[in-house]
Amino acid sequence: METPRLILRLLEPYEAELALSFYLDNQEHLVKTGPRWTADFFELDRWRLQLKVNRDEYFADESFKLFMFEKATGSVIGFVNFNNIVRRVAQYCNLGYGLAQAKQGQGFMDEALRHSIKYSFEVLNLHRVMANYMPHNVRSGRVLKKLGFVAEGFARDYLFINGRWEDHVLTSLTNDKWRDTL
């Protein structure tokens, strides 16, 4: 998938160094908003396996996990994950994303999400994308609101982030052009 400034795609297992480098370079920044990392998180073999799992889950219609490449530099600058795809009567998924600290505030995440959500609606025919963010993560809330996500509630002690339970604002975006193919 291509946008004016980005290429978004799955990484292959042989590209594990790209994923590992992104997380190593942004470890201090990303740990604030993501789940606790396993002991082997920064090992290359772990990333080779994870990228194979990502590919398998994509072809099984369970998730799609895209890495964001900046066209100008060729570097991985972030990720967009559509997780826990549920079909049949639900037709939804959960959205997660992260961006390199050095690329914050430049519109990259808006661009990546706009195009990948369009793909999830038009190609995957999902009806609903859900995204949750911590109330103090103002940038994330702003990006979601700009994209049309609607706040649906507040979950107290929702996810265990960086060693503590964090509250989250629950949001979603629905596909008004969803096609009944059941």
Secondary structure, DSSP 8 states (H G I E B T S, - for coil): -B-SSEEEE---GGGHHHHHHHHHHTHHHHTTTSB---TTTT-HHHHHHHHHHHHHHHHTTS-EEEEEEETTT--EEEEEEEEEEE-TT--EEEEEEEE-GGGTTSSHHHHHHHHHHHHHHHTS--SEEEEEE-TT-HHHHHHHHHTT-EEEEEEEEEEEETTEEEEEEEEEEE-TT-----
